[in-house]
C-alpha cells in the first residue's frame, strides 16, 4: 500500500499521524517507509 503512495502523500500522512497521536506502530511504519525513500523524519517535522 505505501509503495503506491507518492512521497508527498507519505510525508503528509506521517505529519498528520504525529499530530493526531495515532498508534505508535502506525507512525513507526510510516517512519520506516520514509527512511526507505531517503526522507529524514527530522526534516519533515520541521
Backbone as a printed PyTorch tensor [residue, N CA C, xyz], in Angstrom:
tensor([[[ 0.8170, -1.1910,  0.0000],
         [ 0.0000,  0.0000,  0.0000],
         [ 0.8610,  1.2560,  0.0000]],

        [[ 1.8180,  1.3470,  0.9180],
         [ 2.6470,  2.5470,  0.9950],
         [ 3.4860,  2.7380, -0.2620]],

        [[ 3.8610,  1.6500, -0.8960],
         [ 4.7010,  1.7710, -2.0890],
         [ 3.9610,  2.4510, -3.2340]],

        [[ 2.6540,  2.4620, -3.1840],
         [ 1.8540,  3.1030, -4.2360],
         [ 1.6430,  4.5870, -3.9830]],

        [[ 1.9760,  5.0300, -2.7850],
         [ 1.7720,  6.4320, -2.4210],
         [ 2.9640,  7.2740, -2.8600]],

        [[ 2.6960,  8.5240, -3.2050],
         [ 3.7720,  9.4480, -3.5550],
         [ 4.5120,  9.8570, -2.2830]],

        [[ 5.7080, 10.4100, -2.4560],
         [ 6.4630, 10.8980, -1.3010],
         [ 5.6410, 11.9000, -0.5070]],

        [[ 4.9690, 12.8030, -1.2160],
         [ 4.1670, 13.8340, -0.5460],
         [ 3.0470, 13.2000,  0.2730]],

        [[ 2.4090, 12.1950, -0.2640],
         [ 1.3270, 11.5340,  0.4640],
         [ 1.8370, 10.8570,  1.7320]],

        [[ 3.0000, 10.2140,  1.6440],
         [ 3.5570,  9.5540,  2.8280],
         [ 3.9750, 10.5990,  3.8600]],

        [[ 4.6130, 11.6660,  3.4130],
         [ 5.0280, 12.7390,  4.3280],
         [ 3.8000, 13.3560,  5.0030]],

        [[ 2.7840, 13.6820,  4.2240],
         [ 1.5640, 14.2680,  4.7830],
         [ 0.9020, 13.3150,  5.7770]],

        [[ 0.8790, 12.0370,  5.4500],
         [ 0.3020, 11.0400,  6.3540],
         [ 1.0890, 10.9610,  7.6470]],

        [[ 2.3920, 11.0090,  7.5360],
         [ 3.2510, 10.9540,  8.7230],
         [ 3.0080, 12.1730,  9.6190]],

        [[ 3.0120, 13.3410,  9.0380],
         [ 2.8020, 14.5710,  9.8060],
         [ 1.4450, 14.5240, 10.5130]],

        [[ 0.4260, 14.1230,  9.8070],
         [-0.9210, 14.0690, 10.3800],
         [-1.0130, 13.0130, 11.4820]],

        [[-0.3890, 11.8690, 11.2670],
         [-0.4080, 10.8010, 12.2760],
         [ 0.2570, 11.2590, 13.5660]],

        [[ 1.3620, 11.9910, 13.4400],
         [ 2.0540, 12.5070, 14.6270],
         [ 1.1720, 13.5510, 15.3220]],

        [[ 0.5840, 14.4520, 14.5430],
         [-0.2800, 15.4870, 15.1190],
         [-1.4490, 14.8840, 15.8910]],

        [[-2.0170, 13.8140, 15.3340],
         [-3.1890, 13.1830, 15.9430],
         [-2.8230, 12.1500, 17.0030]],

        [[-1.5120, 11.9590, 17.1820],
         [-1.0210, 10.9840, 18.1680],
         [-1.6290,  9.6050, 17.9230]],

        [[-1.5750,  9.1790, 16.6460],
         [-2.0990,  7.8690, 16.2990],
         [-1.1980,  6.7660, 16.8500]],

        [[-1.6050,  5.5420, 16.6580],
         [-0.8820,  4.3830, 17.1530],
         [ 0.6050,  4.4400, 16.7880]],

        [[ 1.4590,  4.1950, 17.7660],
         [ 2.9060,  4.2890, 17.5600],
         [ 3.4010,  3.3000, 16.5010]],

        [[ 2.7740,  2.1310, 16.4110],
         [ 3.1730,  1.1580, 15.3860],
         [ 2.9160,  1.7100, 13.9820]],

        [[ 1.8120,  2.4280, 13.8200],
         [ 1.4880,  3.0330, 12.5260],
         [ 2.4980,  4.1250, 12.1830]],

        [[ 2.8180,  4.9560, 13.1550],
         [ 3.8020,  6.0200, 12.9450],
         [ 5.1560,  5.4130, 12.6000]],

        [[ 5.5250,  4.3490, 13.2920],
         [ 6.7920,  3.6680, 13.0320],
         [ 6.8300,  3.1080, 11.6040]],

        [[ 5.7170,  2.5600, 11.1470],
         [ 5.6330,  2.0370,  9.7850],
         [ 5.8610,  3.1620,  8.7690]],

        [[ 5.2720,  4.3210,  9.0260],
         [ 5.4720,  5.4630,  8.1390],
         [ 6.9210,  5.9450,  8.1850]],

        [[ 7.5120,  5.9650,  9.3770],
         [ 8.9190,  6.3670,  9.5090],
         [ 9.8360,  5.4380,  8.7150]],

        [[ 9.5750,  4.1450,  8.7820],
         [10.3810,  3.1740,  8.0310],
         [10.2470,  3.3980,  6.5300]],

        [[ 9.0410,  3.6930,  6.0830],
         [ 8.8260,  3.9500,  4.6550],
         [ 9.5370,  5.2270,  4.2210]],

        [[ 9.4730,  6.2540,  5.0510],
         [10.1780,  7.4940,  4.7290],
         [11.6840,  7.2450,  4.6680]],

        [[12.1880,  6.4980,  5.6080],
         [13.6110,  6.1660,  5.6270],
         [14.0010,  5.3830,  4.3780]],

        [[13.1680,  4.4210,  3.9990],
         [13.4250,  3.6260,  2.7920],
         [13.5190,  4.5260,  1.5560]],

        [[12.7570,  5.6010,  1.5620],
         [12.7470,  6.5380,  0.4420],
         [13.8270,  7.6150,  0.5710]],

        [[14.5790,  7.5590,  1.6640],
         [15.6540,  8.5250,  1.8600],
         [15.1800,  9.8580,  2.3820]],

        [[14.0250,  9.8810,  3.0110],
         [13.4650, 11.1160,  3.5600],
         [13.6730, 11.0940,  5.0690]],

        [[14.3320, 12.1190,  5.5830],
         [14.6610, 12.2260,  7.0080],
         [13.4480, 12.7510,  7.7700]],

        [[13.0020, 12.0040,  8.7830],
         [11.8230, 12.4340,  9.5370],
         [12.0810, 13.6900, 10.3480]],

        [[13.3140, 13.9450, 10.7090],
         [13.6320, 15.1870, 11.4350],
         [13.3970, 16.4070, 10.5630]],

        [[13.6800, 16.2900,  9.2760],
         [13.4280, 17.3950,  8.3360],
         [11.9380, 17.5770,  8.1210]],

        [[11.2080, 16.4810,  8.1200],
         [ 9.7640, 16.5070,  7.9010],
         [ 9.0730, 17.2060,  9.0640]],

        [[ 9.5300, 16.9410, 10.2880],
         [ 8.9070, 17.5110, 11.4710],
         [ 9.0660, 19.0200, 11.5200]],

        [[10.1060, 19.5240, 10.8540],
         [10.3140, 20.9540, 10.7990],
         [10.9520, 21.4310, 12.0010]]])
